Every structure is written in structure tokens, then in C-alpha cells.
Amino acid sequence: MKTIQKFIIVVIVLLVCIIALLLYYYKNHLSDLEIAIQQYNDGKYKQAFNAFMPLAKKGNAKAQFYLGSMFYFGRGIDKNDFKAYTFFSLAANQHLPEAYNNMATCFFNGIGVAKDSQKGLTYLQMASLQGVPVALLRLGALYYNGDDVEKNHQLALCCFQQAAEKNNPQAQCMLGRMYLKGEGVTENLDKGYELMHIAANNGALDAQMYISFYYLQMNKMDLAKKWLSILKKRGKMSEATIQKFLEFGKLLQKDEAQADLYFDNIEKFEKLRPIPMMDSLNSNPYSKPYKEVLSQNLKDTPQPHSSATNNTTDKKDGADKH
């Protein structure tokens, strides 16, 4: 018995030593690019800038992308839109998907280059084809609103669905809205509110508004208060406004016409913000963590499935519903 125990102890010690050696090797054998990215993520921008520059001069697309971000946001260096555009352009020429998205931002907003919506759309489509979530979201918004392209709810649905599957909260919210309204897809209230819950849990402001209103309609005031409290903590709703919501929620139980009018007002989404600049690879500018707030408020709310968009492809036959 003692022999077995000694053997187990020896094995454990060996495993610990092996893990320590692997960690030491990894820490001391990071590539120059990995070290630069780590410095960037740690907020050591001047060090990161000095590390990225020689890599960018050698043609490293990721280093060029990060330098573009640093010039755009003014991190570790003076803000310079033209240099930001230049480095994004170099990275895009090497087919870096995130750089396509930022080139779209530059052309749509005239950042370091003359505004050109057509070129912006081209880069946005290129980024979307490469699966960049925020680009899919923005392209979906263009098709949904009919901005710079012909309005097409089914194409919007396709874009939102792909972005939602990549856990983009705003896309999950828009997809839920389309199911609730039957836009480009057969109306499905259960699926719509399920997606809204997922988006709300992931921090989408519009979805949190929807869910608050949903619980007001269902006369579940405690849950409505929890979501309204989240909006208050995010600075999106005052205590006075919350009380008006709750008072109006009671009226909703008595007057369906008034409820419909109120819903029409609250469901008017503001147009999505201009295409945000991605500041790091695989970043999601629309996704913000609110776990510290949500963990205290969501115990009684339905929990989302592991996949954001399970079975969300019930395409509607025929023309879009407007």
C-alpha cells in the first residue's frame, strides 16, 4: 500500500514539473507578434507600438492592423486618421478580414480618406463573407433599413443569423425582433422572445428594453423591475422613468389598444451606430460584458440555450412581410 502511495506522489510531482516547464517554455517562446499583442492587451501601448512597427514594415498583416487601430484610437501615439487608414489598407491588401471591416468604416465615415459609400459597402461585404460578426451585423442593418442597398429582409435575416451564431448581442436582438414581427420569416413569438432573452443576457440594450416591456405585458412586475433596474445601472433609465414604466405596465393589462400603441413606440429601434472600428483581432465592438450586473438580477429569468440561434431558419415563403 505504501509503495502505491509513493508511486502516486511521484507521478503527481512529475506532472507538476512537466506543467511548470511547459508554462515556462510558452512564456519564453512567444513570437514577437504574440508579445506585442499581449503588451497591447495589457495597455502597454508604447511598448506595443515599438514592437508592432518593425513587424509591420516586414509585411505582417496583423501588426499593420494593430498599428492602424493605435493610430485611430490614439493609443501610445498621437491620433492620426490618415495613418490609421494607411495601415488598415496594408492589412486589407493581405486579406485580413478585420481590416476589411475597418476599411469599410473608413470609407463610410471619411476616416483618412474621402467618403465613398460604394467602396465602404464592398469592404463590408468582403468582411461579412469572412464571417466578421460586426460586419455581418452592419450589412444586415443595411439590408433591413434599405440604406445604400435595396431593402431585403430575408438577406438581413441571413446576416443577423450568422452574426448571432457568433454571439453578437445586437444581431441576436435584431433576429429576435424579426421573428416577433414576422419580417422576412414566419412570425414566431416564442422564438423571438427566446432570442431577445439571449441578447438581453448578453447585454444588448434594445433587447433589455424589449424584455422589460414583455414582463410588463405579462404582468410579471418583479421580473420587469429587475430588467428595468439593469437599465438604470447602465445609466439608460432614471428612477422616475422606471416608475412611469411600471405605472404604465399596470394600464397595459386594461387597454390592449394603448398597449399596442406603446409597443409601437418602444420597438422603434434607433438605427445602428456607424460601423464601429475594431480595435483588436476578433473583437466585438457591440458586445459589452455586464456579468457583474446581470448575475444579481437574472436568477428568475429563462436561461438561454447553448446556441444563440438553434433552429432559426424557418424561412418565410413568398415576399417579405412589411
Secondary structure, 3 states (H helix, E strand, C coil): CHHHHHHHHHHHHHHHHHHHHHHHHHHHCCCHHHHHHHHHHCCCHHHHHHHHHHHHHCCCHHHHHHHHHHHHHCCCCCCCHHHHHHHHHHHHCCCCHHHHHHHHHHHHHCCCCCCCHHHHHHHHHHHHHCCCHHHHHHHHHHHHHCCCCCCCHHHHHHHHHHHHHCCCHHHHHHHHHHHHHCCCECCCHHHHHHHHHHHHHCCCHHHHHHHHHHHHHCCCHHHHHHHHHHHHHCCCCCHHHHHHHHHHHHHHCCCHHHHHHHHHHHCCCCCCCCCCCCCCCCCCCCCCCCHHHHCCCCCCCCCCCCCCCCCCCCECCCCCCC
